[in-house]
Amino acid sequence: MTTTLTHIRTENGAPTLVTTRAALDEINAGMMDKAVKRTIRQMSAARGGANIEYRDGRKVDIRPATPEEIAELTAPAVVEKSAPEWRTFKGVKSGDTVLLWKGNRKTGPEGEPREVAVTFEYGGWRIVRPDGPNWFIGGAASKHWWTAA
């Protein structure tokens, strides 16, 4: 069984595609369900669409989607790889995964990055590599070429 995403539900400016059933269920609950009606400040509905303002401040707009909007919202997201930066691991939590390059300040990043887990221990960083031995690199303020994975 396939579910067809045919309505756009925009909550506080963030659009998402929903099924017709989900859209109509929310509209119907806002008009008929006493518990849900108490949470709504103002609502208007007509022809498969609705504008709902909830008492907690959320503003929801539900309407049928055009084919162009469906294509735009279902298109795969383009993920841009961020460029490596020469910086400390400040802000990284123990267990986070990062992309790490070899290299130094003068030569810049060298070769291909490795995806590694980073843990903080004994005043420095332990790099946990899935394909080899772990490394212990520098103190808390030492810098390396890296970016978030």
PyMOL commands that set and color helices and strands:
alter all, ss='L'
color gray80, all
select helices_A, chain A and resi 20-32+34-37+67-74
alter helices_A, ss='H'
color red, helices_A
select strands_A, chain A and resi 5-11+14-19+40-46+49-54+59-64+85-87+96-104+108-121+124-128+135-139+144-148
alter strands_A, ss='S'
color yellow, strands_A
deselect
rebuild
show_as cartoon
